[in-house]
Amino acid sequence: MLGLVRFIKNTIAPINRIPSEVLSLIPDHSSFENKDTELIALTHVCRGWREIFTSRSSLWATLGCEDVEKTRVYLERSKSSPLNVYLTKTGGENFDYSEDALRLVVPHISRLSTLMAWGTLDTTQDLTRYFSRPAPVLRTLDISLPFACVHAPTFPATLFNGDISSVRELCLTRFTQLPWRNMSNLEIFELRHDPGTVSALFLTQLLDLFESAPLLSRVELKHFIPVSSNAPSGRVVPIPHLKKLNIISSSGYYTLLEHLSIPTGASLMLHSPHNGDNSPILDHLPKNFNNLNNLSHITSVSLRLGPEGEGARLNGPSGELYLYGTWVDGDPSSDIVQRRLFSSLERFNPFSTQKLGVTKYTSSQEPEFDKSPIFQTLLLMNDLRILTLIECNNLPFIHALNPEKNDSGNVACPRLEELILYIKKLDWFYASELKEMVSARAERCAKRPAITIVTLSEMLPEEVFTLRQYFPRVEFKVDVEPPEWDTFPGDGNGDERD
């Protein structure tokens, strides 16, 4: 009787007014760090909740195979739902999967949807031993070996009986050979290696995989340095559905680009991290852009200059290009590097550039600025609307925009609508120079830009407030950190990165 009373009391509780169909969906949107533990706790609240949550089979379809009895219960409750199996072997006792528990999954391989394995060479042996049958609904396959692994294995040819045609996402770490057959449905591919090491993979293996996966839309290669090109110079592999190609490596990836046909609209990121050696700086820059002709009509450019790392970020309706460098300010080759960097922008139609951001330009050679590659590029940007200067020495840019200060006498960026200054050093503010600049531009019928000043200092010079007499709109922001490279200076929604 007491049990019945408690049951009726629970039934009329406000939380139980939620329909069971809706209540069972709530765990999908929880932010628990350990969803597995919290899910079990939900079944201990009351009899009604236990029936609701145990009857929804998809909640029990994620298996870690650490415990035999727990794996058996989850397999029973998951019924016919697709299974997601995560295997870890680190040598510890708390998180390592149990081989006995893994055997319980083998009869259910026909509903395996996700398999992620992180472990040792023994892990790959277990996979080939217990997963030799086809998995017709397998969508995600991620196999990762630890960095301490000395001899990386080849991709197991007998895994799933050699048929992974259903896989949509394939992620491999430290493998010396790749699957390149039956990849007709592959959409996402990631290949990861140790930084600074030479991969035993040949470039032709990677090209073979791309050729056998016509639906590839996203590719990420981390520290892939092929031991040899061994690909005919005329071989070009099209990737018609490619949307994003990310390559992170200190060298060796420009050879790969020569053999790929990148479609219009693709996003390409080339990141060359500093590897601590004394290799020539120019080795970290592309020798040419002939294979990137589809990334044209760029409408937005961001440049990163200075000792913390330099690069260019280009964005437009037909695609994006990211270039990162490791050169430092003051290096004898820095002028050559900057000229290479800026001259490369000419291939991307700077006439249509509407937004330009420059970070940490601190050159003190103001008289030579008229001859600098950045000024020559600025003169080409007739359609520039927004200029953002982040922690720069602003005087060279102010002089460049002032037709009375530069030698050419031309009005650079005549359609400029807004000038945004992120200032740490108030002596780089130059209020009087700003007034002269906007007045000289107005005399030549150029548009008066608005100005936004962002500073970490609350002590602004008094002359700052006199700018309102010269600019159509003046905005001040205090205690605002400069934008990070990944978001600068877009609107933060991730769709527009300028």
Secondary structure by P-SEA (a helix, b strand, c coil): caaaaaaaaaaacccccccaaaaaacccccccccaaaaaaaaaaccaaaaaaaaaccccccccccccaaaaaaaaaaacccbbbbbbbbccccccbbbaaaaaaaccccccccbbbbbccaaaaaaaaaccccccccccbbbbbbcccccccccccccccccccccccbbbbcccccccccccccccbbbbbbcccccccccaaaaaaaaaacccccbbbbcccccccccccccbbbbbccccbbbbbcccccaaaaaaccccccbbbbbbbcccccccccccccccccccccccccccbbbbbbcccccbbbbbcccbbbbbbbcccccccaaaaaaaaaaaaacccccccccbbbbccccccccccccccaaaaaaaacccccbbbbccccaaaaaaaaccccccccccccccccbbbbbcccccccaaaaaaaaaaaaaaacccbbbbbbbccccccccccccccccccbbbbbccccccccccccccccccccc
